[in-house]
Amino acid sequence: MRLVVDPVACDGHGLCAELLPEAVDLDEWGYPVLPRGPLPPGLLGRAGRAVAACPALALRLVDVEPVARGWGPSAGVTLPGEPVG
């Protein structure tokens, strides 16, 4: 699992960084900067609490491998930044 943020919904409260400082940094405006890769298994419980506590509902936990869920070149749908073909 990895963390993702909806940049439109995020209001920059910074609660995610307070609850999960090992995985969430804040940029100069107070918006979260998240790791691109999977979270260590030991952080998943706390990451779930950070997601639940987000006042803007902008933080989510998603599967690392979107192809398993019907995304990716084999499904004809690609994610932003994902190579095509």
Summary of the structure (lengths in Angstrom):
residues: 85
radius of gyration: 13.8
end to end distance: 24.5
largest distance: 39.8
contacts: 203
relative contact order: 0.24
helix: 29%
strand: 16%
